[in-house]
Amino acid sequence: MQGIVISINISHKKGLKKTPVKEAIVNERGIVGDAHAGEWHRQISLLAEESIEKMRELGLKIGYGDFAENITTKNIDLSKLRIGQKIRVGKEVILEITQIGKKCHDECEIKRLIGKCIMPKEGVFARVISGGKIKVGDEIIVLE
């Protein structure tokens, strides 16, 4: 199974929409400059463009990073990934899936604005196994 990175998104504060960037550096804590980087199991979040499209079909004008996802993917079924499974993003970055979905917190801007958020069911979270540089257009390969 493989897909591509269609957006990389960061924010300096948790609970806010993230801003798209063309490339980023990933270290042992997550994406450099992102508020979710740290010593925990949800260093990087991923959400499929196909999931975002479901919300757009409801008439919502939603962009990449609006669900606070770090990496927006395309052509990879994130729901098929398992906890413990590893993916490679670009040439160097290896991530391990640590959580599927999450409970939206009360400060979730999307939930506040539209009443629901797709991250609780369709978002995927990972920790960094090996870092490096990632950029929009990079391939995502499921390793195991």
HELIX and SHEET records of a PDB file:
HELIX    1   1 GLU A   49  ARG A   56  1                                   8    
HELIX    2   2 LEU A   78  LYS A   80  5                                   3    
HELIX    3   3 GLU A  109  ILE A  114  1                                   6    
HELIX    4   4 MET A  119  GLU A  122  1                                   4    
SHEET    1   A 8 THR A  19  VAL A  21  0                                        
SHEET    2   A 8 GLN A   2  ILE A  10 -1                                        
SHEET    3   A 8 ILE A  71  LYS A  74 -1                                        
SHEET    4   A 8 ILE A  44  ALA A  48  1                                        
SHEET    5   A 8 VAL A 124  SER A 130 -1                                        
SHEET    6   A 8 VAL A  93  ILE A 100 -1                                        
SHEET    7   A 8 LYS A  86  VAL A  89 -1                                        
SHEET    8   A 8 GLU A 139  VAL A 142 -1                                        
SHEET    1   B 3 GLY A  30  ILE A  31  0                                        
SHEET    2   B 3 GLU A  23  ASN A  27 -1                                        
SHEET    3   B 3 GLY A 132  LYS A 135 -1                                        
END                                                                             
